[in-house]
Amino acid sequence: MTSPRHNRIDYIEISAPDLEASKRFYGDVFGWEFNDYGPGYAGIRGTGDHEVGGLNPQGPEHRGGGALVLLFSDDLDAAAVAVESAGGRVSQGPYAFPGGRRFHFTDPAGNELGVWSES
């Protein structure tokens, strides 16, 4: 049985070359609060302990300064195989990060997305 999150949009990562300035901006404009993970990342708090996204000062060149949509998968390795079988290309990973594992891919149109799993 799969989880209700399986193969769904789960997280949005926003490029933030100046992390502190981005936190100020989104906090002032939308009232967002953050979980700080040091100078390299800030999670965007949703309700309760759940994060809905993050500000990432690393890698804006990969997305042209845009947002990175992250999907959730119960089986990360199977998702990577499915991406490539369907004509996409895994561009990073799978790799471990605090909270699980993930990979990035480009679809046939060149859009970059990511997929993550808790294990």
N, C-alpha and C positions, 0 to 999 in steps of 0.2 A: 504494500500500500504506500502511495506517495503522500507527501505532506501537501497541505493546501497552498504552500508557497512555491512548489515545484514548477519550474518553467515560467514563472511570473516575474514581472518587473518588481524589484525589491529594494533598490538603492540607487541614488543618483549622486555621482561625484562631480563636483564643480571645480574646474581649474582655478587655482588661486595663487599666482606667483608671489604675492605679498599676503601671507596668511593672516597676519594681524589686521591689515587694512580690510581684507575681505570679511573677517569676523565682525569688525566694527560696522561695515556697510550693511550686511545682512541682519545683524542685531538691531541696528538703528531703524532700518526700513521695515523689517518684518517681525522684529522681536524674537528672532531665533536665538537659541541657546546652544552651547557646544560642549562636547566632551573633548578635552585636549589630550593629545597623545604625543606631547613634546612639540618641538619646532617643525616637525614634518607632517602633521596631519591634525585635523579637527573634525570630529564626527558631529553631524547635525542632529540634535535631539528631536525626537518625535514625542509620542506619548509614553509615559512610564520610562522604562529603561531602553526602549526600542529606538535605534537610530534609523533615520530615513534617508540619510545621505552623508556626504562628507565634503570638506574643502581640502583639496590636494595641491600643495605648492609644487609638486614634482610632476613633470611630464606634460605640461601644456602643449608642447610641440607635437605630441601624439594626436591631439584632438583639435588643434587649431584654436585653442582657448575655449572650447565648448564644454558641454557636460558629457559625462560618460554614464550611460545607462548600464546598470548591473542587474542581471537576471539571477535568480536562485535556482539551484539544482540539487536534488537529492543524490545524484550520481555525477560528479564533476567529470570523471574520466569518460563516461559514456556520452556526456554532452559534448566534450571536445571531439570525440570520434564522429558524432552526429553532425557537428558543424562542418568538418572536413568532407564528410560523405555527401553533404548537400551542396558543396561548392564554395563554402567559406574557407577562410584561412586562419588558423590559430597563430596569432602574432606575438603573444607573450605567454609563457607558462605552459602548464599549470605550475603555480608556485605557492608557497606557504606565506601567510600574513597573520597578524594577530586576529584571531577569530575564525580561522579556517584556511581554505585554499581557494585560488581563483585563477582564471586565465582570461586573456583578451583575444578577441577575434575580429576579423573584418568580414562583412557579408559580401555577396557578389557585387553589390553596388558601391562598395568601399566604405560603408559605415562601420565605425569601431564600436563594439559593445564589449561587455565583460560578463562572465558567469562566475558565481561563487558558491561555495559549499562550506558547511560547518566542519567537515572532515575531509 
